[in-house]
Amino acid sequence: MALTRSAWEACGAGVSGIGMFRRQGGIAPESKLNGFENAVRGTTYAIILAHFFTAIFFAWVNLCKKDCTLRPGSRGVPQFAERPRSREYSPLLADFCLEGGIEVKGLHIIADLYNCQKGELLVSSQKLRELCVKACTDVGLTVLGDHFYQFDGHDGAQDGGATGAVVLAESHLAIHTWPERDGATLDVYVCNFTADNTGKAEAVYATLLKALKPADVMVERVIRGKDLPLKKRVA
């Protein structure tokens, strides 16, 4: 807006100068004056248009920057709950306390694993099942059941991936492998209603990472089951 205003001021100054020249008795031929006026107007309009499109361009750039600041891994984003997914980060147990000293009721770890080590874990539902069930029982979580499924290769050139879930008394573990991309997606969720199972969830997650050996990880830790403010019952 400041640039456009300055352009209009320049235009006014140019036209005022022409009028003053005439009032002072300028002797330039009328055709030359008209040509000079047209040149001033054309230049002024070009400056105004340039400033206008420049302002639009910078407004668009600022809008793009605003959208990009909340992408995964950005600085200044809250660590939990509303945070977009970020690079691997292991919070301290002390971080799992909400404002006012209210303890959390559960931890949900959601992760995408990239460039995992090629091997049976990506293409064998049985091997994947053994890994997941053992990871849960080794840390003391209660396995209630599990189900794993083997996929066929989509192009016949390689083995398909596997998917499965382990149902826990504390909640669940779910995983899906993508051998076509050497990747896997998983989530581990434990509730802390009767005990703090945060460490157990982290241990299960660490065991899966150690076995799958990803080159890169995108992970989000979400606090689940926050206490709501007490409300009076409506009769």
C-alpha positions, -999 to 999 in steps of 0.1 A, spaced: 0 0 0 28 24 8 45 17 -26 12 23 -45 5 55 -25 40 68 -35 33 60 -71 0 80 -70 19 109 -54 45 107 -82 17 108 -107 1 139 -91 35 156 -89 40 150 -126 6 163 -136 10 193 -113 43 201 -129 27 202 -163 -1 225 -151 25 249 -135 45 249 -167 14 261 -186 4 287 -160 39 302 -161 35 307 -198 54 279 -213 60 282 -250 63 245 -259 39 236 -288 6 219 -278 16 187 -295 48 184 -275 29 191 -243 4 164 -251 31 140 -259 49 148 -226 16 143 -207 10 109 -223 46 98 -215 42 109 -178 8 91 -175 22 59 -192 52 58 -169 31 64 -138 6 37 -147 35 12 -153 49 20 -119 15 16 -102 10 -18 -119 45 -29 -109 39 -20 -73 5 -36 -73 18 -70 -86 48 -68 -63 25 -64 -33 4 -94 -44 36 -115 -48 49 -108 -13 15 -114 3 15 -148 -14 50 -155 -1 41 -146 34 10 -169 32 32 -198 21 56 -192 50 28 -192 74 16 -226 62 51 -241 62 60 -231 98 37 -259 111 53 -288 91 67 -318 110 100 -310 127 93 -273 130 107 -254 160 84 -237 185 56 -262 181 42 -277 214 57 -311 222 24 -330 227 -12 -333 216 -16 -305 190 20 -310 177 25 -321 140 47 -351 137 84 -345 143 117 -363 141 126 -390 167 122 -376 202 121 -394 235 105 -373 263 112 -377 299 85 -392 321 84 -358 339 70 -343 307 39 -364 309 22 -342 335 -4 -317 324 -9 -282 338 -21 -283 374 -4 -315 382 -29 -338 365 -13 -371 355 -20 -384 320 -40 -416 314 -22 -429 284 5 -426 258 0 -432 221 32 -435 200 26 -432 162 55 -438 139 65 -442 102 97 -461 96 117 -455 64 144 -475 46 142 -504 70 167 -533 67 155 -558 42 146 -591 57 118 -615 69 102 -590 92 89 -570 63 76 -599 43 66 -626 69 35 -622 91 47 -651 113 81 -635 120 64 -601 126 39 -617 150 66 -633 170 85 -600 173 55 -580 184 40 -605 209 75 -611 225 81 -573 227 49 -568 246 53 -598 270 90 -590 277 81 -557 292 52 -570 313 22 -560 292 -8 -583 292 -15 -599 257 -52 -608 253 -49 -619 217 -34 -611 183 -42 -614 146 -17 -611 117 -22 -613 79 1 -620 50 -3 -600 18 6 -613 -17 30 -592 -37 11 -567 -58 33 -572 -89 44 -608 -85 81 -596 -85 85 -597 -47 68 -609 -15 40 -588 -1 39 -571 33 22 -580 65 -2 -564 89 -12 -572 124 -23 -562 158 -17 -573 194 -46 -566 217 -34 -557 252 -52 -554 285 -35 -520 285 -46 -512 249 -29 -523 217 1 -526 193 -6 -523 155 19 -525 126 19 -526 88 49 -533 66 56 -521 31 85 -542 16 80 -523 -17 92 -492 0 113 -509 28 91 -492 53 66 -498 81 39 -479 100 31 -487 136 15 -474 167 18 -484 204 -9 -473 228 -10 -480 265 -33 -466 292 -20 -456 326 -52 -459 345 -40 -484 372 -2 -479 367 22 -458 347 29 -479 316 47 -451 298 81 -468 301 67 -501 288 53 -484 257 87 -468 251 104 -501 256 81 -519 230 87 -491 205 125 -493 210 124 -531 205 106 -527 172 130 -500 160 160 -521 169 146 -551 150 134 -533 119 165 -510 117 150 -480 99 173 -453 85 148 -426 93 118 -422 116 89 -398 118 72 -402 152 45 -385 173 37 -391 209 1 -382 219 -13 -379 254 -46 -397 256 -74 -396 281 -68 -362 295 -90 -353 325 -119 -330 317 -130 -302 340 -157 -314 364 -192 -303 354 -224 -303 374 -250 -328 364 -281 -314 347 -312 -327 364 
